Amino acid sequence: MNIHKNNNTMELLEKLNWRYATKAMNGEKVAQEKIDTIIEAASLAPTSSGLQPFEIIMITNPDVKAKIRAIAWDQSVVTDCSHLLVFAAWDTYTEERINKMFDLTNEVRGFKNQGWEDYRQMLLSSYPQRDAEYNFNHAARQAYIAFSQAIAAAAFEGVDATPMEGFDPAALDEILNLREKGLRSCVMLPLGYRDLENDWLANLKKVRKSKDDLLTIID
Ligand SMILES: Cc1cc2nc3c(=O)[nH]c(=O)nc-3n(C[C@H](O)[C@H](O)[C@H](O)COP(=O)(O)O)c2cc1C
């Protein structure tokens, strides 16, 4: 099996095995260049129709972190991380939001294409009319793809991360004033360095179900 893997893929798997959902961090600061790289990896994620229907909020302020910890099951990594990323999805799709991304595409590529413009009209005639909750859930799924790429990039940078849904999203939205901006929090990613002495998970084996339970093959 391994003969089919090139060195880069081997390195990817090695990093993904190194990564774990860190339970205790030591407060050490992560260099801003590393954080920038992690955010760039998130930005490069594929999204439905290329709309990138989410934003990332980066928090280093200790008071804000403390407020968030209080609504996040008192998880210590929220305050002991270096940078806390919050992934927040659009609360719905609007004409303005859709047009902005399509206009940006035309601007960056320097030309207009009829097929692309027809596609824009198709989205404009269907997305904004849909139920906001349905749209938010669609947008949130895109945010999770970016979140996953951020996690992998953090591993490549040797930065520990804790994927985190264990918080009260409505309370977090209020702390960060997200609803006023048409956003709703989905998931958080504390980034920092593991505290080996205090992290009960650090030295435990990774647990994954068998390939048979994961994969169905249709030949
Ligand atoms: C969407 C999502 C939410 C999660 N929420 C939390 C959380 O609130 N707190 C936590 O300690 N771990 C959280 N986890 C981590 C998972 O428990 C962990 O990824 C899983 O047990 C597999 O372990 P590993 O990531 O160490 O390989 C979350 C993971 C994901 C993907």
The ligand as a MOL file (V3000), in Angstrom:
LIG
                    3D

  0  0  0     0  0            999 V3000
M  V30 BEGIN CTAB
M  V30 COUNTS 31 33 0 0 0
M  V30 BEGIN ATOM
M  V30 1 C -16.7880 19.7470 15.1660 0
M  V30 2 C -15.9650 19.2570 16.3300 0
M  V30 3 C -16.2610 19.6790 17.6130 0
M  V30 4 C -15.4800 19.2860 18.6970 0
M  V30 5 N -15.6960 19.8340 19.9510 0
M  V30 6 C -14.8040 19.5800 20.9280 0
M  V30 7 C -14.8520 20.2850 22.1550 0
M  V30 8 O -15.7120 21.1270 22.3910 0
M  V30 9 N -13.9200 20.0000 23.0950 0
M  V30 10 C -12.9230 19.0930 22.8900 0
M  V30 11 O -12.0900 18.9000 23.7820 0
M  V30 12 N -12.8470 18.4000 21.7300 0
M  V30 13 C -13.7400 18.6360 20.7460 0
M  V30 14 N -13.6350 17.9760 19.5490 0
M  V30 15 C -12.5420 17.0170 19.3720 0
M  V30 16 C -13.0110 15.5770 19.1500 0
M  V30 17 O -13.5030 15.0320 20.3430 0
M  V30 18 C -11.8290 14.7840 18.5900 0
M  V30 19 O -11.4600 15.3500 17.3550 0
M  V30 20 C -12.1130 13.3070 18.4070 0
M  V30 21 O -12.3680 12.7080 19.6390 0
M  V30 22 C -10.9660 12.5750 17.7240 0
M  V30 23 O -9.7660 12.7490 18.4350 0
M  V30 24 P -8.4710 13.4390 17.8040 0
M  V30 25 O -8.9210 14.7230 17.1690 0
M  V30 26 O -7.5870 13.6850 18.9950 0
M  V30 27 O -7.8760 12.5110 16.8150 0
M  V30 28 C -14.4300 18.3620 18.4790 0
M  V30 29 C -14.1630 17.9060 17.1760 0
M  V30 30 C -14.8970 18.3610 16.1190 0
M  V30 31 C -14.5440 17.9020 14.7230 0
M  V30 END ATOM
M  V30 BEGIN BOND
M  V30 1 1 1 2
M  V30 2 1 2 3
M  V30 3 2 2 30
M  V30 4 2 3 4
M  V30 5 1 4 5
M  V30 6 1 4 28
M  V30 7 2 5 6
M  V30 8 1 6 7
M  V30 9 1 6 13
M  V30 10 2 7 8
M  V30 11 1 7 9
M  V30 12 1 9 10
M  V30 13 2 10 11
M  V30 14 1 10 12
M  V30 15 2 12 13
M  V30 16 1 13 14
M  V30 17 1 14 15
M  V30 18 1 14 28
M  V30 19 1 15 16
M  V30 20 1 16 17
M  V30 21 1 16 18
M  V30 22 1 18 19
M  V30 23 1 18 20
M  V30 24 1 20 21
M  V30 25 1 20 22
M  V30 26 1 22 23
M  V30 27 1 23 24
M  V30 28 2 24 25
M  V30 29 1 24 26
M  V30 30 1 24 27
M  V30 31 2 28 29
M  V30 32 1 29 30
M  V30 33 1 30 31
M  V30 END BOND
M  V30 END CTAB
M  END
